[in-house]
Amino acid sequence: MSRNKKTKFISINNLSFHLGLMNGDVQEWIKRDKPKIVQNHIGHEAVELKLLEEYSHSSGYMEALHKALVLENRAMEFDIPEMMVRHKEEKFGILESCRSYINDLENIHRKYRDLINSFGYESKFMAAYLLFSRIISTAKICCLCQEHDHWYWASLLREIDEGSNLAEYFIIAGDSLEGKKHLHEWFRQNKAPTDSVCRKILSEKLSTTNPDCSEENNLDLMDELYHHKSKFTHQTFWTIREITKFKITDGMAMIEKIEYGPIEYQRKLLELSIFFRSNLIPCFASFIKCFQKLLLSQEDLVSLCEISKKIMNEDEQAYLREHFIVSV
């Protein structure tokens, strides 16, 4: 007998995002149709995922899309030169601090090479250590691309997450039969377990250390973040549309301007830089989880925790400025 499939839900904000429409228009449709509304794993209002398919085929979609495109064009043209300079300076300030934090992580990482070697080739610690060397290098690439105003560097964010998830997976499960199998395949067959396998183990582990969060909620949150970052990797339309200008001609959306290299939209680049900085927080947390018990000295542990607190504080201040809670 087949098992009933679990009903999938999507937050209303994410529904608007995936449709590429203004949130107010989607809210009006929901108000009109009165679908079932629930609270998702982080307390946001959510509706059944099937509405994404239904609304993308609705008769009012194109009218709502044209409205969204007009507003997006206005937003692209909104920044005066002085504001563009200000956004760029703020972006460079973020990148300077991010580089400093990444270099600190690299310097600590370098110190433990000989100790890692003592665990032996094909050990779970060596696998995690090697993965973090790639993570650090990838984070540097992200900074370099941002410095030169490129947009699609954000596809690397998922790569950083997958690296840290795999490193944690090896540390957590590396002594189990399945974990040993994956370690063997990683070192000798050039294969890696899927990120979904890693996320499941990580969510189980997190639920044991924090009883207030269920394994299901942890997994839902990890899945949502993963799929959100996957949009850049999967060549989705929205990632291109964000920096493409369209015009409405005779009731049709027409391409007006596309980008091939560095872009001029400093506000959008700044928003991505802020997002990048916030993504360093789980990266540092993952490094601590992997090496805290057996490798890290107390001095290095304190240093890593202090850096994480600095990043969180900067992230919080950016959030407050964005929402006009503190003066800019």
VEXDREN-2710 file (C-alpha; in Angstrom, 1 decimal):
% VEXDREN-2710
k/r/px/py/pz
1/MET/0.0/0.0/0.0
2/SER/1.4/3.4/-1.0
3/ARG/2.1/5.9/1.8
4/ASN/0.4/9.3/1.7
5/LYS/2.7/12.0/0.5
6/LYS/3.4/14.8/2.9
7/THR/1.7/18.1/1.8
8/LYS/4.4/20.6/1.0
9/PHE/4.1/24.3/1.9
10/ILE/5.9/27.5/0.8
11/SER/6.0/30.8/2.7
12/ILE/4.0/33.6/1.1
13/ASN/7.2/35.7/0.7
14/ASN/8.9/32.8/-1.1
15/LEU/5.9/32.2/-3.2
16/SER/6.1/35.8/-4.4
17/PHE/9.8/35.5/-5.0
18/HIS/9.5/32.3/-7.0
19/LEU/6.7/33.8/-9.1
20/GLY/8.8/37.0/-9.6
21/LEU/5.8/39.2/-8.6
22/MET/5.2/41.9/-6.0
23/ASN/4.3/40.5/-2.6
24/GLY/1.3/42.7/-2.4
25/ASP/-0.2/41.3/-5.6
26/VAL/0.3/37.7/-4.4
27/GLN/-1.2/38.6/-1.1
28/GLU/-4.3/39.9/-2.9
29/TRP/-4.7/36.6/-4.7
30/ILE/-4.4/34.7/-1.5
31/LYS/-6.9/37.0/0.2
32/ARG/-9.3/36.4/-2.8
33/ASP/-8.8/32.6/-2.9
34/LYS/-8.7/31.9/0.8
35/PRO/-6.3/28.9/0.7
36/LYS/-5.2/27.1/3.9
37/ILE/-2.5/29.1/5.7
38/VAL/-0.2/27.5/8.2
39/GLN/2.9/28.6/10.2
40/ASN/6.1/27.2/8.8
41/HIS/9.2/26.0/10.7
42/ILE/10.3/29.6/11.3
43/GLY/6.9/31.0/12.1
44/HIS/6.1/32.6/8.7
45/GLU/2.8/32.3/7.0
46/ALA/2.8/29.6/4.4
47/VAL/0.4/28.1/1.8
48/GLU/0.4/24.8/-0.1
49/LEU/3.2/24.6/-2.7
50/LYS/0.6/23.7/-5.4
51/LEU/-0.3/27.5/-5.5
52/LEU/3.1/28.1/-7.2
53/GLU/1.9/26.1/-10.2
54/GLU/-1.6/27.5/-10.1
55/TYR/-0.6/31.2/-9.9
56/SER/2.1/30.8/-12.6
57/HIS/-0.7/29.8/-15.0
58/SER/-3.3/32.3/-13.8
59/SER/-4.9/34.8/-16.2
60/GLY/-3.6/37.7/-14.1
61/TYR/0.0/36.6/-14.1
62/MET/1.3/38.7/-17.0
63/GLU/-0.4/41.9/-15.8
64/ALA/1.2/41.4/-12.4
65/LEU/4.6/40.6/-14.0
66/HIS/4.5/43.8/-16.1
67/LYS/3.9/45.8/-12.9
68/ALA/6.8/44.1/-11.2
69/LEU/9.2/44.7/-14.1
70/VAL/8.3/48.4/-14.3
71/LEU/9.0/48.8/-10.6
72/GLU/12.3/46.8/-10.9
73/ASN/13.4/49.2/-13.7
74/ARG/12.7/52.2/-11.5
75/ALA/14.7/50.6/-8.7
76/MET/17.7/50.1/-10.9
77/GLU/17.6/53.7/-12.0
78/PHE/16.9/55.1/-8.5
79/ASP/20.5/55.4/-7.2
80/ILE/22.1/58.7/-7.9
81/PRO/25.9/58.7/-8.5
82/GLU/26.6/59.8/-4.9
83/MET/24.5/56.8/-3.6
84/MET/26.3/54.5/-5.9
85/VAL/29.7/55.6/-4.5
86/ARG/28.4/55.2/-1.0
87/HIS/27.1/51.7/-1.7
88/LYS/30.4/50.8/-3.3
89/GLU/32.4/52.1/-0.3
90/GLU/30.3/50.2/2.1
91/LYS/30.7/47.0/0.0
92/PHE/34.5/47.5/0.0
93/GLY/34.4/47.9/3.8
94/ILE/32.5/44.6/4.1
95/LEU/34.9/42.8/1.8
96/GLU/37.9/44.2/3.8
97/SER/36.5/42.7/7.0
98/CYS/35.5/39.5/5.3
99/ARG/39.0/39.0/3.9
100/SER/40.5/39.6/7.3
101/TYR/38.2/37.0/8.9
102/ILE/39.0/34.5/6.1
103/ASN/42.7/35.1/6.5
104/ASP/42.4/34.5/10.2
105/LEU/40.6/31.2/9.5
106/GLU/43.3/30.2/7.0
107/ASN/46.1/31.0/9.5
108/ILE/44.5/28.8/12.2
109/HIS/43.8/26.1/9.6
110/ARG/47.5/26.1/8.6
111/LYS/48.7/25.5/12.2
112/TYR/47.2/22.0/12.4
113/ARG/48.6/20.3/9.3
114/ASP/51.1/18.2/11.1
115/LEU/48.5/17.2/13.7
116/ILE/46.1/16.2/11.0
117/ASN/48.8/14.1/9.4
118/SER/49.2/12.2/12.6
119/PHE/45.6/10.9/12.3
120/GLY/46.7/9.2/9.1
121/TYR/45.7/9.3/5.4
122/GLU/42.0/8.6/4.8
123/SER/41.0/9.7/8.3
124/LYS/37.8/11.6/8.8
125/PHE/39.9/14.5/10.2
126/MET/42.1/14.7/7.1
127/ALA/39.0/14.7/4.9
128/ALA/37.4/17.5/6.8
129/TYR/40.7/19.4/6.9
130/LEU/41.1/19.2/3.1
131/LEU/37.5/20.2/2.5
132/PHE/38.1/23.4/4.6
133/SER/41.2/24.3/2.5
134/ARG/38.9/24.4/-0.5
135/ILE/36.2/26.3/1.4
136/ILE/38.7/29.0/2.4
137/SER/40.0/29.2/-1.2
138/THR/36.4/29.5/-2.5
139/ALA/35.6/32.2/0.0
140/LYS/38.6/34.2/-1.3
141/ILE/37.3/33.8/-4.9
142/CYS/34.0/35.2/-3.8
143/CYS/35.7/38.3/-2.4
144/LEU/37.7/38.8/-5.5
145/CYS/34.7/38.6/-7.8
146/GLN/32.8/41.0/-5.6
147/GLU/35.7/43.5/-5.6
148/HIS/35.4/43.6/-9.4
149/ASP/31.6/44.0/-9.4
150/HIS/30.7/40.6/-10.8
151/TRP/27.2/39.2/-10.0
152/TYR/27.3/35.4/-10.6
153/TRP/29.9/34.7/-8.0
154/ALA/26.9/33.9/-5.7
155/SER/26.7/30.5/-7.3
156/LEU/29.7/29.6/-5.2
157/LEU/27.8/30.1/-1.9
158/ARG/26.2/26.7/-2.3
159/GLU/29.6/25.2/-2.9
160/ILE/30.9/26.6/0.4
161/ASP/27.8/25.2/2.2
162/GLU/28.2/21.8/0.6
163/GLY/31.9/21.7/1.6
164/SER/31.2/22.5/5.3
165/ASN/28.2/20.1/5.4
166/LEU/30.4/17.3/4.0
167/ALA/33.2/18.1/6.5
168/GLU/30.8/17.9/9.4
169/TYR/29.2/14.7/8.0
170/PHE/32.6/13.0/8.0
171/ILE/33.4/14.1/11.5
172/ILE/29.9/13.0/12.8
173/ALA/29.4/9.8/10.8
174/GLY/33.0/8.9/9.9
175/ASP/33.2/6.0/12.4
176/SER/29.9/4.4/11.3
177/LEU/29.7/1.7/8.6
178/GLU/28.0/4.1/6.2
179/GLY/30.5/6.9/7.0
180/LYS/33.5/4.6/6.5
181/LYS/32.0/3.6/3.2
182/HIS/31.7/7.3/2.1
183/LEU/35.2/8.1/3.3
184/HIS/36.6/5.2/1.3
185/GLU/34.7/6.4/-1.8
186/TRP/35.8/10.0/-1.2
187/PHE/39.5/9.2/-1.0
188/ARG/39.7/6.2/-3.4
189/GLN/36.9/6.6/-5.9
190/ASN/36.5/10.4/-6.3
191/LYS/32.9/10.2/-5.1
192/ALA/31.1/12.2/-2.4
193/PRO/27.8/11.6/-0.6
194/THR/25.0/13.9/-1.7
195/ASP/24.3/17.0/0.3
196/SER/20.9/15.7/1.2
197/VAL/22.5/12.8/2.9
198/CYS/24.8/15.2/4.8
199/ARG/21.9/17.5/5.8
200/LYS/19.9/14.6/7.2
201/ILE/22.7/13.5/9.5
202/LEU/23.4/17.1/10.5
203/SER/19.8/17.7/11.4
204/GLU/19.6/14.6/13.5
205/LYS/22.7/15.6/15.4
206/LEU/21.4/19.1/15.9
207/SER/18.1/17.8/17.3
208/THR/20.0/15.8/20.0
209/THR/22.0/18.9/21.1
210/ASN/19.0/21.2/21.0
211/PRO/15.8/19.5/22.0
212/ASP/13.8/22.7/21.3
213/CYS/14.3/22.1/17.6
214/SER/13.0/18.9/16.1
215/GLU/14.9/17.0/13.5
216/GLU/12.1/17.7/11.0
217/ASN/12.3/21.5/11.6
218/ASN/16.1/21.5/11.4
219/LEU/15.9/19.6/8.1
220/ASP/13.2/21.9/6.7
221/LEU/15.3/25.0/7.5
222/MET/18.5/23.5/6.0
223/ASP/16.6/22.4/2.9
224/GLU/15.1/25.8/2.4
225/LEU/18.5/27.6/2.7
226/TYR/20.1/25.0/0.4
227/HIS/17.4/25.3/-2.3
228/HIS/17.5/29.1/-2.0
229/LYS/21.2/29.2/-2.8
230/SER/20.8/26.6/-5.5
231/LYS/18.9/29.1/-7.6
232/PHE/22.2/30.7/-8.7
233/THR/23.8/27.3/-9.4
234/HIS/20.8/26.0/-11.4
235/GLN/20.7/28.8/-13.9
236/THR/17.3/30.0/-12.9
237/PHE/15.7/33.0/-14.7
238/TRP/15.4/35.2/-11.6
239/THR/19.1/35.3/-11.0
240/ILE/19.5/36.8/-14.5
241/ARG/16.4/39.0/-14.3
242/GLU/17.7/40.7/-11.2
243/ILE/20.3/42.5/-13.3
244/THR/18.4/42.6/-16.6
245/LYS/16.3/45.6/-17.7
246/PHE/13.0/44.9/-19.5
247/LYS/10.6/47.3/-21.1
248/ILE/6.9/46.8/-21.8
249/THR/6.1/47.4/-25.5
250/ASP/2.6/46.8/-26.9
251/GLY/1.8/44.7/-23.8
252/MET/4.8/42.5/-24.2
253/ALA/8.0/42.3/-22.0
254/MET/11.0/43.0/-24.1
255/ILE/14.7/42.9/-23.2
256/GLU/16.2/46.4/-23.0
257/LYS/19.6/45.8/-21.4
258/ILE/21.6/42.8/-20.4
259/GLU/24.9/42.4/-18.6
260/TYR/28.0/40.5/-19.6
261/GLY/30.6/41.3/-17.0
262/PRO/30.9/43.8/-14.1
263/ILE/27.6/45.4/-13.3
264/GLU/26.8/49.0/-12.2
265/TYR/24.0/48.2/-9.7
266/GLN/26.0/48.9/-6.5
267/ARG/23.0/48.6/-4.3
268/LYS/22.4/45.0/-5.5
269/LEU/26.1/44.2/-5.1
270/LEU/26.1/45.6/-1.6
271/GLU/23.1/43.4/-0.7
272/LEU/24.9/40.3/-1.9
273/SER/28.0/41.3/0.0
274/ILE/26.0/41.6/3.2
275/PHE/24.5/38.1/2.4
276/PHE/28.1/36.8/1.9
277/ARG/29.2/38.1/5.2
278/SER/26.3/36.4/7.0
279/ASN/27.2/33.1/5.3
280/LEU/30.6/33.2/7.0
281/ILE/28.9/32.7/10.3
282/PRO/27.9/29.0/9.7
283/CYS/31.2/28.5/8.0
284/PHE/33.1/29.4/11.1
285/ALA/30.6/27.4/13.3
286/SER/31.2/24.4/11.1
287/PHE/35.0/24.6/11.4
288/ILE/34.6/24.8/15.2
289/LYS/32.3/21.8/15.3
290/CYS/34.7/19.7/13.2
291/PHE/37.9/20.4/15.1
292/GLN/37.0/21.8/18.6
293/LYS/37.3/18.6/20.6
294/LEU/40.5/17.0/19.4
295/LEU/42.5/19.7/17.6
296/LEU/41.8/23.4/18.4
297/SER/43.8/25.0/21.2
298/GLN/41.9/27.1/23.7
299/GLU/43.5/30.2/22.2
300/ASP/42.4/29.4/18.7
301/LEU/38.9/28.4/19.8
302/VAL/38.4/31.7/21.6
303/SER/39.7/33.6/18.6
304/LEU/37.3/31.8/16.2
305/CYS/34.4/32.5/18.6
306/GLU/35.3/36.2/18.8
307/ILE/35.4/36.5/15.0
308/SER/32.0/34.8/14.8
309/LYS/30.6/37.3/17.3
310/LYS/32.0/40.2/15.3
311/ILE/30.4/38.9/12.1
312/MET/27.1/38.4/13.9
313/ASN/27.3/41.9/15.3
314/GLU/28.0/43.4/11.9
315/ASP/25.2/41.3/10.4
316/GLU/22.8/42.6/13.0
317/GLN/23.8/46.2/12.5
318/ALA/23.2/45.8/8.7
319/TYR/19.7/44.4/9.4
320/LEU/18.9/47.3/11.7
321/ARG/20.0/49.8/9.1
322/GLU/18.0/48.1/6.4
323/HIS/14.9/48.3/8.5
324/PHE/15.5/51.9/9.6
325/ILE/15.7/50.9/13.3
326/VAL/19.0/52.8/13.7
327/SER/20.2/55.8/11.8
328/VAL/22.5/55.3/8.8
END
